[in-house]
Amino acid sequence: MGMTGRSGGLEKARAKMLDAGVDAVAVDTFAHYYRLLEHGETGMIPESSIEPVDIESLADVEVPDEVAADAVAKTVAIKLNGGLGTSMGMERAKSLLCVRRGLSFLDIIARQALHLRQRTGARLPLIFMNSFRTSSDTLHALGRYEDLATEGLPLEFLQNREPKLLTADLTPASWPKDPDLEWCPPGHGDIYTALRGTGLLDRLIEQGYHYAFVSNSDNLGAVADPRVAGWFAQSGAPFAIEAVRRTVSDRKGGQFARRKADGRIVLRETAQTLADDKAAAADLEKHRFTSTNNLWFDLRAMKAKLDERDGILGLPLIRNIKHLDPADPSSPEVVQIETAMGAAIEVFEGARLIEVGRDRFIPVKTTNDLLVLRSDVYEIGGDFALTQVAADVPYVDLDDEHYKLVGEFDKRFPEGAPSLAKASSFKVDGDWTFGHGVQVVGSVELEGRGAQRVPAGEVLSGTDD
């Protein structure tokens, strides 16, 4: 019998992955999603199938000190560090970006971890999930922290990779002038496959760890807080996610809801929202909570669930349509099969959500976010944790044409970020370069043609909203 049209694409993709040395379970996982894609699965979660969810707040929870201490002593911290910051024009690990005082995200994460170990006496291993593109840069940058690695555990494990598929026929895309671009990561839902495939999940359990705390390396608010660890331990839940109340800046992000069919908590990402449901998804009064991507799971419960499912957790599919070369809109259209790690919440009976303060969610997705982080809105203390010292985090909107790429952005703030502690919003249109010690007060909008300069020490004050 000849191969029928479409599955031929799967066989080619499978051969390509095995040829590149991809882990066998990762290949099986890819095949599982490929078949869903082939059968027209879109991963959409219609508004009619869900209802809003109410959750408890960390501020209201009693966590005895000894419960917190015991829980954090059994916790391992994992940082997702596979991202390149391509949307900001970077070609290296995004976490190498300088935050301030010459410290990068990685420096601050390492110092937060070392300080927390000192304070709690816990082993608290820190392990990075890198991609084939971020591994060597990251290990090089962390080389100066000789006490960072925990004996008997690696400092990193690698996420898997999979072929990008042509949307036309779902065959693996070919791009001889830059073959690296033929591959993509399978989304951060791959963490579970990778932890199991590398043997790390078993090793952590053998060494007496019970809980994993996972977060994004671009979120410096995500420290392995003993109080949150204690809440998770005493909840007895197999899986939990820290949520925050959505604000205007989270309109685009995913949201939590409860599935009417079985009462399970689900996480609906933007890519899983139907066009007709966009307004409901953006309604901050209806769907009030978004994910910080700070996750807690019980290592033994995760192992049991993966074993029961032959290594395939069965997370919902996300179809991500892109161009093969993101920088070249004339390159062929491809589909990247992805899953989100937070979506594992629907796989576990008894999974929980906890509302945390905004101080645990300070993500940097754009240079707008980077400017806030480099300004005086946050203070970095002796424990290297970030404390919000401004009353509010201002809304920043810099002109994409001049500030979207890190290199261009840096040129326009040669003396560092302006003071934003008293700003409510800051919008820049056009090409402005800022001198030393500029202050933004209230709601400020700059516009102008041609290159403009804001002189040192200038106070830009606008309306108070």
GIQUIJO-V322969 format. One record per residue. N is the residue number from 1. SS is DSSP state (H for helix, E for strand, L for the rest). OMEGA is omega in whole degrees, -180 to 180 (none if undefined). NEAR is the number of other ideal C-beta (glycine too) atoms within 8 Angstrom. Layout:
N & SS & OMEGA & NEAR
N & SS & OMEGA & NEAR
This chain:
1 & L & 178 & 2
2 & L & 176 & 3
3 & L & 176 & 7
4 & L & -174 & 6
5 & L & -165 & 6
6 & L & -178 & 9
7 & H & 173 & 9
8 & H & 178 & 10
9 & H & 179 & 14
10 & H & 180 & 13
11 & H & 179 & 9
12 & H & -180 & 10
13 & H & -180 & 15
14 & H & 180 & 11
15 & H & -179 & 8
16 & H & -180 & 10
17 & H & -179 & 13
18 & H & 179 & 10
19 & H & -179 & 6
20 & L & 176 & 8
21 & L & 179 & 4
22 & L & -180 & 11
23 & L & -174 & 10
24 & H & 180 & 7
25 & H & 177 & 12
26 & H & 178 & 16
27 & H & 177 & 12
28 & H & 179 & 11
29 & H & 178 & 13
30 & H & -179 & 14
31 & H & 177 & 10
32 & H & -179 & 10
33 & H & 178 & 12
34 & H & -179 & 14
35 & H & 177 & 9
36 & H & -179 & 9
37 & H & -178 & 14
38 & H & -180 & 11
39 & L & 173 & 6
40 & L & 177 & 5
41 & L & -179 & 7
42 & L & -180 & 6
43 & L & -177 & 10
44 & L & 177 & 7
45 & L & -177 & 11
46 & L & 178 & 8
47 & H & -177 & 9
48 & H & -176 & 4
49 & H & -175 & 8
50 & E & 172 & 13
51 & E & -178 & 6
52 & L & -175 & 9
53 & L & 175 & 10
54 & L & -179 & 3
55 & L & 179 & 10
56 & E & -177 & 8
57 & E & 180 & 9
58 & H & -178 & 13
59 & H & -176 & 6
60 & H & -173 & 5
61 & L & 174 & 9
62 & L & 174 & 3
63 & L & 179 & 10
64 & L & -177 & 7
65 & H & -176 & 6
66 & H & 176 & 6
67 & H & 180 & 11
68 & H & -178 & 13
69 & H & -179 & 12
70 & H & -177 & 10
71 & H & -176 & 16
72 & H & 177 & 14
73 & L & -179 & 10
74 & L & -174 & 10
75 & E & 171 & 15
76 & E & -180 & 13
77 & E & -180 & 14
78 & E & 179 & 12
79 & E & 175 & 13
80 & E & -172 & 14
81 & L & -177 & 15
82 & L & -171 & 11
83 & L & -176 & 13
84 & L & -177 & 11
85 & L & -178 & 12
86 & H & -178 & 8
87 & H & 176 & 7
88 & H & 177 & 14
89 & L & 180 & 10
90 & L & 176 & 10
91 & L & 178 & 4
92 & L & 180 & 9
93 & L & -179 & 15
94 & H & -176 & 14
95 & H & 175 & 14
96 & H & 179 & 11
97 & L & 178 & 13
98 & E & 178 & 6
99 & E & 171 & 12
100 & E & -177 & 9
101 & L & 178 & 4
102 & L & 179 & 4
103 & E & 177 & 10
104 & E & 173 & 11
105 & H & -177 & 14
106 & H & 178 & 14
107 & H & -176 & 10
108 & H & 178 & 13
109 & H & -179 & 13
110 & H & -177 & 12
111 & H & 175 & 11
112 & H & -177 & 13
113 & H & -179 & 13
114 & H & -179 & 11
115 & H & -179 & 11
116 & H & 178 & 13
117 & H & -179 & 11
118 & H & -175 & 7
119 & H & -172 & 7
120 & H & -175 & 11
121 & L & -179 & 6
122 & L & 179 & 11
123 & L & 177 & 6
124 & L & 178 & 13
125 & L & 174 & 9
126 & E & -177 & 12
127 & E & -179 & 14
128 & E & 169 & 13
129 & E & -179 & 15
130 & E & 172 & 15
131 & L & -179 & 13
132 & L & 179 & 8
133 & L & -175 & 8
134 & L & -171 & 14
135 & H & -172 & 11
136 & H & 176 & 5
137 & H & -175 & 10
138 & H & -178 & 16
139 & H & 178 & 11
140 & H & -178 & 7
141 & H & -178 & 12
142 & H & -176 & 12
143 & L & -177 & 6
144 & L & -180 & 5
145 & L & -170 & 9
146 & L & -179 & 4
147 & L & -171 & 5
148 & L & -177 & 10
149 & L & 179 & 7
150 & L & -177 & 7
151 & L & 178 & 4
152 & L & 178 & 5
153 & L & 178 & 13
154 & L & 175 & 7
155 & L & -179 & 10
156 & E & 162 & 12
157 & E & -173 & 12
158 & E & 173 & 11
159 & L & -179 & 14
160 & L & 173 & 13
161 & L & -177 & 11
162 & E & 180 & 15
163 & E & 168 & 11
164 & L & -177 & 15
165 & E & 176 & 16
166 & E & -179 & 13
167 & L & -177 & 9
168 & L & -175 & 6
169 & L & 180 & 7
170 & L & 172 & 13
171 & L & -179 & 10
172 & E & -179 & 12
173 & L & 178 & 12
174 & L & -177 & 5
175 & L & -171 & 11
176 & H & -175 & 4
177 & H & 173 & 3
178 & H & -173 & 6
179 & H & 177 & 6
180 & H & -177 & 6
181 & H & 178 & 9
182 & H & -175 & 11
183 & E & 173 & 10
184 & E & 174 & 8
185 & L & -178 & 12
186 & L & -176 & 17
187 & L & -175 & 13
188 & L & 173 & 13
189 & L & 178 & 14
190 & H & -176 & 14
191 & H & -176 & 13
192 & H & 176 & 12
193 & H & -176 & 16
194 & H & 178 & 16
195 & H & -179 & 11
196 & H & -176 & 14
197 & H & -179 & 11
198 & L & -178 & 9
199 & L & -176 & 7
200 & H & -180 & 13
201 & H & 179 & 12
202 & H & -177 & 9
203 & H & 179 & 10
204 & H & 180 & 12
205 & H & 178 & 11
206 & H & -178 & 6
207 & L & 172 & 8
208 & L & 176 & 6
209 & L & 179 & 12
210 & L & -170 & 10
211 & E & 172 & 15
212 & E & 172 & 14
213 & E & -175 & 15
214 & E & 178 & 14
215 & E & -180 & 14
216 & E & -179 & 10
217 & L & 178 & 14
218 & L & 178 & 11
219 & E & -176 & 15
220 & L & 175 & 12
221 & L & -172 & 11
222 & L & 174 & 11
223 & L & -177 & 8
224 & L & -175 & 12
225 & L & -178 & 7
226 & H & -179 & 12
227 & H & 178 & 9
228 & H & 178 & 15
229 & H & -180 & 16
230 & H & 176 & 16
231 & H & -177 & 12
232 & H & -178 & 14
233 & H & -176 & 13
234 & H & 177 & 9
235 & H & -178 & 8
236 & L & -177 & 5
237 & L & 177 & 11
238 & L & -169 & 11
239 & E & 178 & 16
240 & E & 176 & 14
241 & E & 173 & 17
242 & E & -179 & 17
243 & E & 170 & 14
244 & E & 176 & 14
245 & E & -177 & 7
246 & L & 173 & 12
247 & L & -179 & 6
248 & H & -178 & 6
249 & H & 179 & 5
250 & H & -177 & 10
251 & L & -176 & 8
252 & L & -173 & 4
253 & L & 178 & 9
254 & L & 177 & 12
255 & E & 178 & 12
256 & E & 175 & 17
257 & E & 177 & 13
258 & E & 179 & 11
259 & E & -177 & 12
260 & L & -173 & 7
261 & L & -175 & 5
262 & L & 177 & 4
263 & L & 180 & 6
264 & L & 174 & 10
265 & E & 175 & 12
266 & E & 175 & 14
267 & E & -180 & 14
268 & E & 178 & 12
269 & L & 180 & 10
270 & H & -177 & 8
271 & H & -180 & 8
272 & H & -177 & 11
273 & L & 178 & 11
274 & L & -179 & 8
275 & H & -179 & 4
276 & H & -177 & 5
277 & H & -176 & 10
278 & H & -178 & 9
279 & H & 179 & 6
280 & H & -179 & 9
281 & H & -178 & 12
282 & L & -178 & 7
283 & L & -174 & 8
284 & L & 178 & 11
285 & L & -178 & 4
286 & L & 179 & 7
287 & L & -167 & 12
288 & L & -171 & 8
289 & E & 175 & 14
290 & E & -177 & 11
291 & E & 173 & 13
292 & E & -169 & 15
293 & E & 168 & 14
294 & E & -173 & 14
295 & E & 173 & 15
296 & E & 171 & 14
297 & E & 178 & 13
298 & E & -175 & 10
299 & H & -178 & 14
300 & H & 178 & 8
301 & H & 179 & 11
302 & H & 180 & 15
303 & H & -179 & 12
304 & H & -178 & 8
305 & H & 179 & 12
306 & H & 180 & 13
307 & H & -179 & 8
308 & H & -176 & 5
309 & L & -180 & 9
310 & L & 174 & 6
311 & L & -179 & 11
312 & L & -175 & 11
313 & L & 178 & 11
314 & L & 177 & 6
315 & L & 178 & 11
316 & L & -179 & 11
317 & L & 168 & 13
318 & E & 177 & 13
319 & E & -179 & 11
320 & E & -178 & 10
321 & E & -177 & 8
322 & E & 168 & 10
323 & E & -178 & 10
324 & L & 172 & 13
325 & L & -174 & 9
326 & L & -178 & 6
327 & L & -176 & 3
328 & L & -176 & 8
329 & L & 179 & 4
330 & L & 178 & 3
331 & L & -173 & 8
332 & L & 177 & 9
333 & E & -180 & 10
334 & E & 172 & 13
335 & E & 174 & 14
336 & E & -180 & 12
337 & E & -176 & 16
338 & E & 169 & 12
339 & L & -180 & 15
340 & L & -175 & 14
341 & H & -180 & 15
342 & H & -179 & 11
343 & H & 177 & 14
344 & H & -180 & 14
345 & H & -178 & 16
346 & H & -178 & 12
347 & L & -173 & 11
348 & L & 172 & 12
349 & L & 177 & 5
350 & L & 177 & 7
351 & L & -173 & 15
352 & E & 171 & 9
353 & E & 174 & 15
354 & E & 178 & 16
355 & E & 179 & 13
356 & L & 178 & 14
357 & L & -179 & 7
358 & H & -180 & 9
359 & H & 178 & 10
360 & H & -178 & 16
361 & L & -179 & 13
362 & L & -173 & 12
363 & E & 176 & 9
364 & L & -180 & 12
365 & L & -175 & 6
366 & L & 176 & 9
367 & H & 174 & 12
368 & H & 179 & 10
369 & H & -178 & 11
370 & H & 180 & 13
371 & H & 179 & 14
372 & H & -178 & 13
373 & H & -179 & 13
374 & H & -176 & 10
375 & L & -180 & 12
376 & L & 177 & 10
377 & L & 178 & 12
378 & E & 173 & 13
379 & E & 175 & 7
380 & E & -175 & 12
381 & L & 179 & 7
382 & L & 178 & 4
383 & L & -179 & 8
384 & L & 172 & 9
385 & L & 178 & 8
386 & E & 176 & 10
387 & E & 178 & 9
388 & E & -179 & 9
389 & L & 176 & 8
390 & L & 180 & 13
391 & L & -179 & 2
392 & L & 173 & 5
393 & L & -176 & 8
394 & L & 174 & 13
395 & E & -177 & 9
396 & E & 179 & 12
397 & E & -179 & 8
398 & E & -180 & 13
399 & L & -178 & 9
400 & H & -174 & 6
401 & H & -175 & 6
402 & H & -172 & 11
403 & H & -174 & 13
404 & L & -178 & 13
405 & L & -175 & 9
406 & H & -179 & 12
407 & H & 180 & 7
408 & H & 179 & 11
409 & H & -178 & 15
410 & H & -180 & 8
411 & H & -174 & 8
412 & H & 173 & 12
413 & L & -172 & 13
414 & L & -178 & 7
415 & L & -180 & 8
416 & L & -176 & 6
417 & L & 172 & 9
418 & L & 173 & 12
419 & E & 180 & 12
420 & E & -174 & 16
421 & E & -179 & 9
422 & E & -178 & 9
423 & E & 171 & 14
424 & E & 171 & 9
425 & E & -175 & 11
426 & E & -177 & 13
427 & E & -179 & 10
428 & E & 173 & 12
429 & L & 180 & 8
430 & L & -169 & 12
431 & E & -178 & 11
432 & E & 174 & 13
433 & E & -172 & 12
434 & E & 176 & 11
435 & L & -177 & 12
436 & L & 169 & 7
437 & L & 176 & 9
438 & L & 177 & 14
439 & E & 176 & 10
440 & E & -177 & 14
441 & E & 179 & 10
442 & E & -177 & 12
443 & E & -171 & 11
444 & E & 175 & 13
445 & E & 177 & 9
446 & E & 171 & 12
447 & L & 180 & 6
448 & L & 178 & 9
449 & L & 178 & 3
450 & L & -178 & 6
451 & E & -180 & 6
452 & E & 180 & 10
453 & E & 172 & 8
454 & E & -173 & 12
455 & L & -180 & 6
456 & L & 173 & 8
457 & L & -178 & 8
458 & L & 174 & 9
459 & E & 178 & 7
460 & E & 180 & 12
461 & E & -178 & 7
462 & L & -179 & 8
463 & E & 170 & 5
464 & L & 178 & 5
465 & L & none & 6
